[in-house]
Amino acid sequence: MICIAFNRREELRYLLSLPGINVGERKMRTDRDTRNGVIAENSLHFLCRNARVQEGYDISLFKLLFEHSTCTPNIMNSIHRSDQRHIPDRTPLDVFMARTMDPDNLKNPIIAYLKSKGAKRISELSADQLPQPRS
């Protein structure tokens, strides 16, 4: 995830070429915005949350992750949940769309690319793909 945070394409390409890499593996993090709530997110959520959208929508990191052999439709539409009720459940596409300031998200080339690969918003998932309600 460090490669993603610092926009290191070649290093990410190398790491993704190694055996045993799984872009869907979840890592726990504590987010200052969740009042120390714990969120489990995979590398796709991390990329969508940390993409440097102000730098011209560089799509290369997205292509590296979304074209990796472990990036299945279930992974690209996985839902990350916070242990805090005020944080909504979100897919990677939801995370990215929440970060963009583009009033017409359909014109955003990254969003168009993600959708072309099968990424969906949580509102577009079928009932059997949604998480169980919070208790």
Number of C-alpha atoms within 10 A of each C-alpha: 16 10 15 21 13 11 18 13 15 12 13 17 15 9 13 18 11 9 7 9 13 17 21 19 13 16 12 10 13 13 12 9 8 15 9 12 15 16 19 17 21 22 20 29 27 20 21 23 19 17 22 17 18 9 7 8 14 15 15 12 20 18 14 15 22 22 12 15 11 17 17 16 13 12 21 25 25 26 23 19 18 19 14 13 12 8 14 15 16 21 26 28 24 22 21 22 19 14 14 18 10 12 8 8 14 12 10 15 14 22 21 13 15 19 14 10 15 13 24 21 17 19 11 11 13 8 9 7 13 15 12 8 5 7 4
